[in-house]
Amino acid sequence: MPIYSGRVAYRGLIPLEKLPSPWPFPTYSVLWVGPGKHIVIYAINKNLLNFVGVVSKDENETRAFRESWNITCDRKEVETEFSDFDNVVHKIISLLPEKPSKWLLNDRDPITDWTFLDGKVVLLGDSAHPVLPHQSAGAGQAIESAYIIAKAVTEYLDRRAQGKTSPKLQRWTRLYQDIRQPRTQYIQKSSRETGLYYHLQVPEMEGKSIDQSLQLVARRMETCLERIWLEDIDVSYENAREKMLMEGETKLKFWKRRKFCGYSPDLCRIL
């Protein structure tokens, strides 16, 4: 079931050529944070800048706001929400479309099972590991999951075509789940926590000044993305695959020995 995350997002695209000149930053990827709200911008191609402004809102303020991909609001609403941000932000918001999109950011708890019907039905992407957008990792995780399930099913089919001994389809899809679940569930949890950092709402910031809190945000940014960027999923796949095949070989040898022993457990233990 959807769980309201406590935040609403405003989104829009801005032509890069319309940005204030001279541009005051060395990059188009910029993050502004403040109590209960943050803005992130970044270029998505050589012509367009993506704007995402996120505001913490009590659930009572959003009861009439349903989950949707096509709700918009007046640009004035975004201007009001971020009126306490600096002049660069004000200029950027003035370049948004008159009707920017407005998103209710719902969350979902991790689920335990992704494979069904003996491996014939498999979940991936948001159906398996929906994630809040605060680390921009949701689409990337969906692509990674598609890559790993493709590797697993391809190898299962290749081994069958070559007449090799192979675990059943269900074990190969389970391999996909075993590889992907720890990583995606870490990112789900980390994205929740990053949202709290962006809005200066973590317990360590209690009683601290804005400048002191920003130091904690900077430290968080240095570390929270390392696992997302640096983990080699091909290595993870190969390690888990080898372990699965070795376990399969061990079981096969056991049953062959058991058959040779005439199904006598005591004699099998002696052998």
N, C-alpha and C positions, 0 to 999 in steps of 0.2 A: 504494500500500500504506500502511496505517496506520503511523505512527511514534510511539512512546510519547514524550510531551513531557517526562516526568520529574515529572509532577504528578498528584495525585488531588484531586477536588473533592467537597465535601459540600454538599448543598443541602436547603433546607426553607423552608416558609412559616410566618410567625408573625403572629398577630392583633395589630394595632397597639395595641388597647386593653390588651393584657397587658404592654406594654413598661414598663420602670422609670419611675416618676414621682417627681419631675420628670425629663423627658428632658434629658440634659446637653448636647445639641448643638442648633444652630439649624436643623438639617435631618435628615431620615431617611436621606439619602444619605451614608454614612460609610465610610471605608476605613481599615483597620488593616493595617500591614505590619510584617514582622519577618524575621529570617534564615530563609529556607527556607519561609515561609508567609505567607499574607495572608487577610484577610476583607473582604468588601464587602457592605453591606446597602443596600437602597433600597425605597421603597414602590412597589408595582405597582398599587394602587388606594387608595381611602380606608380600606380595612379591613385590608389585608395588607402585610406586610413580607417581601421576599425576602432570604434568607440564602445566601451562597456563601462557603464556607471552602475554601481551596486549600492543599495541603501538598506540598512536594517529597519524592519518594520514589524511592529507587534501584529500578531495574528488577527486581532480584532480589527485592524485597519485593512485587512485583505480578505475579509470573509466573502465579499461580493466579487472577488477577483478569481476567476477560474483558471485552471492550467490550460494554456493555449499557445500556439506558435504564431498567431496572427493578431494579437491585441496590440493596439497603438495608444499613444497618449499625445497631448499637446507638448511641443517643445518647451513651453513655459513651465511645465511641471518639472522637467529636468533642470531648468535654470534655477527654479526655486529650491530644489533639493540640494543643489551644489552652490548656492549663493555665497557660502562662507569659504569657498575655495579661491585660489588666486586668479588674477586677471587672465592668465594664459588659458586656464580652464574655461573661464567665461567666454573667451573668444572661440575656443574649440566648440563649445556647446552651441554657440550662435550659428555654427556652420552645419549643425545636424539638420536632417530633413524636418519639415514642419510637424510630421507625425512619426517620431521615432518609435521603435517597437518597445514593448514593456513585457517583461517576463517574470512570472512567479517562479522562484527557484525552489523547487521541491527536491527533496532528497529521498533515498531509499536505502534501507539497511541491506548489507550483504546477504546473499542467499547461498545455501549450502550445496544444492544440486543443480548442475547445468546439463546433465545428460539423462535421457529418458528412452524408454522402449528399446532396451538393449543396445543403446548407442545410435539408434536411427534418428533420434531428435536431439539436437544440441543447441544450446543457447550461447550467444556471444554478443558483444557490444552492450548497449544499454539494457537489453533484456536480461543479461547476466550480471553486469557490473556497472550500473548507472553511477555517475560521479558528478559532483558539483564542479562548476567551471573554474574554480579559483586557481588551478594549476595548468589550465589549458591542456589537459591530458586525456579527456574522454574519447575524442576521435582517434588519437594515437593508440589508445588501449584497444579500441575496437579493431583497428588494423592489425595490431600485434596478435590478437586472438584469432582473427581470420587466418593469419599467416601460420600460426601453430596448428590449428585444426586442419588446415590444408596439408601441412607436412605430415601430420599423423595419419590422415585418411589416405593420402597418396602412398605412403609406405605400406600401409595395411593392404591396399589393392595390389601394389607391385609384388609384395611377398606372396600373395595368393596366386597371382598370375605366373610367378616363377616356380610355384610348387614348394616354396619354403615353409617350414614350420612357423606359425605366427599366432600370437594371441588373437582372441576374437575381437570383432569390431568394438564391442563394448569396452574392452580393456584399452584400446587405442584412444577412444574418445575420453575415457577416464584419465588417460595420460595427459591429454590436453587440459582437462580440468585441474589435475594435480599441479601442472606447471603454471597455469595462469592464475589460479585462485589466490595464492599468497601475494603475488605482485599487484593484482587489481584491487584486492581488499586493502592492502597497504595504501594504495593511491586514493581509494575512497576515503579512508580515515584521514590521510594527510591533507586531502583537499578540504575536508571539513575544518581541520585545525588551521589551515592557511587562511581561510575566510575569517576566522576569529582574530588572527594576527593582523590582517588587513584592516579590521575594524577596531583594533586596539582593545579587544575584549578578552584577552587571556588573563588568567589569575596573576601571572608574574608582573603584569602592568599595573595592577591595583596600587594606587598611591604614588605612582611615578608620573613625572612630567611627560609632555608630548615628546620632547627630545629624547628622553630616556627610553620611552616606548618605541620610538623609531629605531633606536639602536637594536632593540630586540627583533624588530621586523627585519632589519638588514641582516642580522645573524641568521634568522630563519630562512631568508632568501638564499643565503650562501649554501645551505645544507639540504633544504627540503627537496630540491630537484635532482640531486646527485643520483639517487637510486633510479629515478625515471630515465635519466639520460645515459647513465653509464652501464647499467645491467645489460649483459649480452644474452638475448633470449635464445640465440642459436646454441650457445653453450648450455643454457638451462635445458633446452630440448634434448641435446645429445646426452647429457648426464642422466636425465630421467629415462630416456629411451633405453640406454644401456642397462640401467638398473632393472627396468621392466623385462627386457629380453633375458637377462641373466636369471631373474626369478622364474621366468617361464621355462628356461632350460633346466633349472634345478627341480622344478615340479615334474617335468617330463621324465627326467632320470629317475626320480623317486617312484613314479607310477610304473615305469618299465621294470625296475628292480622288484617292486611289489608284485607285479604280474609273474616275473620269473620265480619268485618265492612261493608262488601258489597262494597269494593273498594271506600269507602268515605274517602278521606284524612283528612277532617275536623274532622270526628268522630274518626278516628285513632289517631289523635293528642290528642283528649280528653281522650281516653283510655290510 
